[in-house]
Amino acid sequence: MFDKVITVNARPNLALVKYWGKRRQGEDCQDPALNLPQNSSFSITLDAGNELLTKTSVVFSEKFEEDMFYLNGKKQDMNDPELQERFLALEKLRKLARTKTKALVVSNNSFPTASGLASSASGLSAMIFAASKALGLEISMEKLSEITRIGSGSACRSLFGGFVVWDRGEKPDGSDSVARQIFDENYWSDLRIVICLTTQEKKKVSSRSGMKQTVATSNLYKVRPAIAEENVRSIESAAKKKDFETFGKIIMTDAMNMHATMMDTRPPIIYINDISKEIIYAVEELNEEEGRIVGAYTFDAGPNACIICLEKDVNKIIRKLESVEGIRNVMKAKVGKGPELLSDDQNSLIDMKELVPVS
């Protein structure tokens, strides 16, 4: 019925005002599986060339008896609970296409998986974008973001390039909790991101598990959603004016506010490490020396740091980071675009005739 291989490149996004915590079942949430956030979030999509990129090929075929997923050349266990949650979004697409046809998904990440660099965001956005094309669905990007959100909250933001807001929404069915582009990737052309890898190890506590713990046990979290909502409004205004001083202050305070709720969780969740702390000290020292916000650090659910700055200050920040021992690698990125459909068959990760992963 289908048997059409679609291949897509997608990029991770970096939340500058963070999403951490899902709405629980109740008056404002019909079902926890909808993956509805406690607060809105604001992100930028990253472009670091081939260094931070997910390529994914998808095909649906009657030849398949079950869904199959390969990540970085290794077949994944479809009984894994987290993977099953990701594939809920794919199941939603199947329902829209009125089919039960199984899929083969082959995905390669060019950066560390599960280390706090949003590999799940680029991976799932690539899969859902490609799957919608493979199924021949004609749906809006807003609707696609609603579906993608079910599999991974942050992934709905990677469906768009540039500057993106994921609205919390108010409806219990989640129909208004969607991502939308505020400005495209060319809007603030001299904005840059310096990415510092401090580890390539898989984090001990997954984001999904950590969020549940924080919402259930952290006293500080009680005020977090309201703070984040205000930060989204403020950072959007700063971005519109290209006011980097305000933009940078919001980025740093929001990141530390989120990590404070993590550490206030029982048992504590500590994603940043000693190298992360030294990066914070180095950036704060540089900002003090310059008498302005030169760089703004942020951390997702992991120890790897991202420092947002203007192009003119990139080398100044990199020189300052040379004093920090333990940084494994430093990458530079700019604001990037959303998923790209690759038309050349040579880009496919699936053998077009045999419908198996390319060896």
Summary of the structure (lengths in Angstrom):
residues: 359
radius of gyration: 19.9
end to end distance: 25.2
largest distance: 63.9
contacts: 1278
relative contact order: 0.19
helix: 38%
strand: 22%
